Amino acid sequence: MRLSDLKQVLEIEQSSFPRPWSLNAFITQLAKDSSVCLVAVDDGMIVGYIIATQYVEVWHMLDLAVHDGYRRKYLATDMIERFLDICCSDKHRGFTLEVRKSNRGAIKMYESFGFICTGIRKGYYSDNGEDALIMWKDSEDMLA
Ligand SMILES: CC(C)(COP(=O)(O)OP(=O)(O)OC[C@H]1O[C@@H](n2cnc3c(N)ncnc32)[C@H](O)[C@@H]1OP(=O)(O)O)[C@@H](O)C(=O)NCCC(=O)NCCS
């Protein structure tokens, strides 16, 4: 992801989430050495993105969305696979993320990568008070 991608990234973000990230939130992640920010591109158009950052040997998957005209084509799956490939050479304990309890499609996708639900943040989402599931995946090293 580059700064010049952010106009299109923001459009996808705003049509995907009730409380979208601001432009500054994306710029902050792009500027961090400890973050991975990837886009999926189709014929020059940004159609999806994933953002993750590492804190204390844990990768936090912070944001993931696919343009609504491009969903169910395994773009999110491809971006997660690419992200996991990039991280595999790094020393880390695992991966974590939060997801709305009602987001069954995303939860199913994360489970297909071996994420499990390890907890709940009650009322985490301020727009509707919905709970977040905390999901976790051990690094491959931990499993070896
Ligand atoms: C969640 C999201 C990123 C998935 O992107 P995608 O590219 O459509 O996902 P994929 O095509 O890689 O899906 C892989 C699998 O995940 C599951 N899945 C994904 N979306 C699903 C949905 N809406 N309903 C049911 N299952 C779904 C399915 O098992 C799917 O495999 P299948 O199509 O063979 O059944 C996309 O729907 C999106 O941008 N949603 C809005 C933002 C969002 O919720 N982001 C996640 C925040 S934690």
The ligand as an ORCA input file, in Angstrom:
! r2SCAN-3c Opt
* xyz 0 1
  C     -14.897    -10.229      5.333
  C     -14.323     -9.938      3.932
  C     -12.973     -9.240      4.080
  C     -14.139    -11.264      3.178
  O     -13.513    -10.978      1.927
  P     -13.699    -11.956      0.664
  O     -12.619    -11.656     -0.296
  O     -15.105    -11.867      0.175
  O     -13.477    -13.370      1.364
  P     -13.054    -14.733      0.628
  O     -13.625    -14.780     -0.750
  O     -11.579    -14.903      0.750
  O     -13.829    -15.794      1.566
  C     -13.215    -17.001      1.960
  C     -14.201    -17.810      2.767
  O     -14.604    -17.089      3.938
  C     -16.024    -17.310      4.192
  N     -16.769    -16.089      3.902
  C     -16.271    -14.884      3.488
  N     -17.272    -13.990      3.381
  C     -18.409    -14.624      3.729
  C     -19.771    -14.224      3.833
  N     -20.167    -12.966      3.531
  N     -20.682    -15.127      4.246
  C     -20.321    -16.380      4.548
  N     -19.037    -16.852      4.468
  C     -18.105    -15.983      4.060
  C     -16.440    -18.409      3.218
  O     -16.174    -19.645      3.842
  C     -15.493    -18.144      2.045
  O     -15.289    -19.300      1.259
  P     -16.445    -19.733      0.173
  O     -16.712    -18.511     -0.667
  O     -15.786    -20.871     -0.585
  O     -17.652    -20.169      0.960
  C     -15.301     -9.041      3.105
  O     -16.603     -9.610      3.165
  C     -15.394     -7.619      3.611
  O     -14.615     -6.748      3.183
  N     -16.341     -7.366      4.531
  C     -16.521     -6.029      5.130
  C     -15.362     -5.674      6.035
  C     -15.143     -6.728      7.095
  O     -16.070     -7.282      7.691
  N     -13.842     -6.999      7.364
  C     -13.425     -7.941      8.391
  C     -13.342     -7.233      9.690
  S     -12.749     -8.283     10.988
*
